[in-house]
């Protein structure tokens, strides 16, 4: 999938957008998502909109850090897609405000935390899950490996400024 970063619906502004997009593209390469056809949309939401999405799709109250929607099967319902590289294959919604809050509470960098949320969503699309302790441990290991490679190539700070 080709990642496409879309800023929408309020919240913290995205800075250093070009580097953020390059880091997200590299994450897609590391996770193997780039091999899949279609577009991966990364959508940044404020807490209010993220809470609405969380309630509507997972029946959970309040905002969350990341929501991932795999649309590959939904798109196949439209029949034979002519250009496999043009359809939206998946969406990852992240909340920069949640990243900033979590980072402040845990002494972390909010921009790196935001990028971690995107990586987390990508790993879900690659089949990783976090519903059991064992699955969560595998997910955390994959997140750590991916983030380590991203940090070796990109400065992961300064994307959002709380």
C-alpha positions, 0 to 999 in steps of 0.5 A, spaced: 500 500 500 502 507 498 501 511 505 497 517 504 497 522 510 491 526 511 490 532 516 483 533 518 478 534 523 482 539 528 487 537 533 494 538 533 497 541 527 502 536 523 509 539 523 515 537 518 510 533 514 515 531 509 519 527 514 513 524 517 510 522 510 517 519 509 517 515 515 510 513 514 512 510 507 519 507 510 514 504 516 510 501 510 516 498 507 519 495 513 512 492 515 511 489 508 505 493 507 508 497 501 507 490 497 500 490 497 496 494 492 492 500 494 492 506 498 493 506 506 490 513 508 493 516 515 488 520 518 489 525 524 483 526 528 482 531 534 479 527 541 472 529 539 472 526 533 476 520 535 471 519 541 465 519 536 469 514 531 471 509 537 464 509 540 461 508 533 465 502 531 467 499 537 462 501 542 467 504 547 467 511 550 472 516 549 478 517 545 483 512 543 490 512 540 489 509 534 483 505 530 485 501 524 480 499 518 482 494 513 478 495 507 481 490 502 475 486 502 470 491 502 473 494 496 472 487 493 465 488 493 465 493 488 467 488 483 473 488 479 477 494 481 481 496 474 487 500 478 489 496 484 494 502 486 488 507 486 483 504 491 483 505 498 485 499 501 485 501 509 485 507 513 489 508 520 486 514 524 490 516 530 489 522 535 495 526 536 492 529 542 492 522 545 499 521 543 501 528 547 497 526 553 500 519 553 507 522 552 507 527 557 504 522 563 510 517 561 516 522 559 516 520 552 516 524 546 509 526 543 511 525 535 515 519 536 508 516 540 504 518 534 508 515 529 508 509 534 501 509 533 501 509 525 506 503 526 501 499 530 495 500 525 500 498 520 502 491 524 494 490 525 493 490 517 499 485 517 495 480 521 498 482 528 493 482 534 493 485 541 487 481 544 491 476 548 498 477 552 502 473 548 499 476 541 500 483 545 508 481 546 509 479 539 506 486 537 510 490 542 516 486 539 514 488 532 513 495 534 520 496 537 523 493 531 520 497 526 521 503 530 528 502 531 529 502 524 525 508 523 529 512 528 535 510 525 533 513 519 529 519 521 528 524 526 522 522 529 521 528 534 517 535 532 511 532 528 506 535 533 507 540 538 503 540 544 
